[in-house]
Amino acid sequence: MTAPRRRLNDSVTRFWSFAAPAYDQQCLQRLVYQPAQDEVISALRKHGSRRIADIACGTGILASRIARELRPDETYGVDMSDGMLAQARKRSSDVFWKKAPAEQLPFDDGFLDAVVTTSAFHFFDQPAALREFRRVLAPGGVVAVATISPRQLLPVQLFAAGAWAPAHNPSPAAVRALFTGAGLVVEDQHRVRRPWWTQAVSDLITIGVKR
Ligand SMILES: C[S@@+](CC[C@H](N)C(=O)[O-])C[C@H]1O[C@@H](n2cnc3c(N)ncnc32)[C@H](O)[C@@H]1O
């Protein structure tokens, strides 16, 4: 990992360790994060995945749901932030919690059959993370990425001179290109289904397979 990337990861980690106690508020969870997590659960159910990792798992809400609702053989929750992982460990003992960055996962080649991530892709070195997801998947394994993907470029992104913001909140076509570039075949992509009153959250789910 490059030095600038390590510095960025360190600041992100510090922020989320600080924010962890506020993160589990039910209203925030239900309105913002849960719809994407529901979609990931259905994709995993459809694929019958048995060894699953939730990357940038935060306080472990999705990973714990996966363990409880799908009962796979093994569920892993991976995050860089000690604060978030501390909350996650209190939530479930059915998940193996691990501290690692998305770009350097603590799994052998081909170890998993599903890698998922919600509401965190914008923090990643996206090409590196997707290559890493592919590396740790067995052939036929599935990747599900739910991420903010604005329907129109936000004023703040235009203001940010266009350099990093669109890349980190990529368009549907850009996410597809990232998947393909990492050697993943896109099998589905659609807007996250959510109640109309939360549609200001413009998120997208992309599902790919390692052939
Ligand atoms: C908004 S929270 C999302 C948590 C969870 N995925 C959810 O949907 O509720 C973002 C999380 O991403 C983690 N994160 C950010 N960049 C990361 C990276 N490069 N590798 C691993 N975790 C990362 C942060 O520590 C934080 O816990």
Ligand as a Chemical Component Dictionary entry (heavy atoms), coordinates in Angstrom:
data_LIG
# 
_chem_comp.id                   LIG 
_chem_comp.type                 NON-POLYMER 
_chem_comp.pdbx_formal_charge   0 
_chem_comp.three_letter_code    LIG 
# 
loop_
_chem_comp_atom.comp_id 
_chem_comp_atom.atom_id 
_chem_comp_atom.alt_atom_id 
_chem_comp_atom.type_symbol 
_chem_comp_atom.charge 
_chem_comp_atom.model_Cartn_x 
_chem_comp_atom.model_Cartn_y 
_chem_comp_atom.model_Cartn_z 
_chem_comp_atom.pdbx_ordinal 
LIG C1  C1  C 0  -20.413 4.413  6.793 1  
LIG S1  S1  S 1  -19.562 3.099  7.604 2  
LIG C2  C2  C 0  -20.422 1.722  6.856 3  
LIG C3  C3  C 0  -20.463 0.541  7.757 4  
LIG C4  C4  C 0  -21.267 -0.653 7.240 5  
LIG N1  N1  N 0  -20.730 -1.196 6.028 6  
LIG C5  C5  C 0  -22.725 -0.294 7.066 7  
LIG O1  O1  O 0  -23.270 -0.394 5.962 8  
LIG O2  O2  O -1 -23.361 0.070  8.063 9  
LIG C6  C6  C 0  -18.000 3.076  6.765 10 
LIG C7  C7  C 0  -16.990 2.064  7.336 11 
LIG O3  O3  O 0  -15.952 1.861  6.387 12 
LIG C8  C8  C 0  -14.748 1.622  7.087 13 
LIG N2  N2  N 0  -13.654 1.819  6.127 14 
LIG C9  C9  C 0  -13.387 2.930  5.421 15 
LIG N3  N3  N 0  -12.372 2.730  4.579 16 
LIG C10 C10 C 0  -11.978 1.425  4.738 17 
LIG C11 C11 C 0  -10.989 0.613  4.130 18 
LIG N4  N4  N 0  -10.197 1.084  3.159 19 
LIG N5  N5  N 0  -10.883 -0.673 4.534 20 
LIG C12 C12 C 0  -11.685 -1.169 5.520 21 
LIG N6  N6  N 0  -12.644 -0.440 6.133 22 
LIG C13 C13 C 0  -12.793 0.844  5.748 23 
LIG C14 C14 C 0  -14.804 2.623  8.226 24 
LIG O4  O4  O 0  -13.919 2.277  9.269 25 
LIG C15 C15 C 0  -16.281 2.520  8.614 26 
LIG O5  O5  O 0  -16.474 1.543  9.609 27 
# 
loop_
_chem_comp_bond.comp_id 
_chem_comp_bond.atom_id_1 
_chem_comp_bond.atom_id_2 
_chem_comp_bond.value_order 
_chem_comp_bond.pdbx_ordinal 
LIG C1  S1  SING 1  
LIG S1  C2  SING 2  
LIG S1  C6  SING 3  
LIG C2  C3  SING 4  
LIG C3  C4  SING 5  
LIG C4  N1  SING 6  
LIG C4  C5  SING 7  
LIG C5  O1  DOUB 8  
LIG C5  O2  SING 9  
LIG C6  C7  SING 10 
LIG C7  O3  SING 11 
LIG C7  C15 SING 12 
LIG O3  C8  SING 13 
LIG C8  N2  SING 14 
LIG C8  C14 SING 15 
LIG N2  C9  SING 16 
LIG N2  C13 SING 17 
LIG C9  N3  DOUB 18 
LIG N3  C10 SING 19 
LIG C10 C11 SING 20 
LIG C10 C13 DOUB 21 
LIG C11 N4  SING 22 
LIG C11 N5  DOUB 23 
LIG N5  C12 SING 24 
LIG C12 N6  DOUB 25 
LIG N6  C13 SING 26 
LIG C14 O4  SING 27 
LIG C14 C15 SING 28 
LIG C15 O5  SING 29 
# 
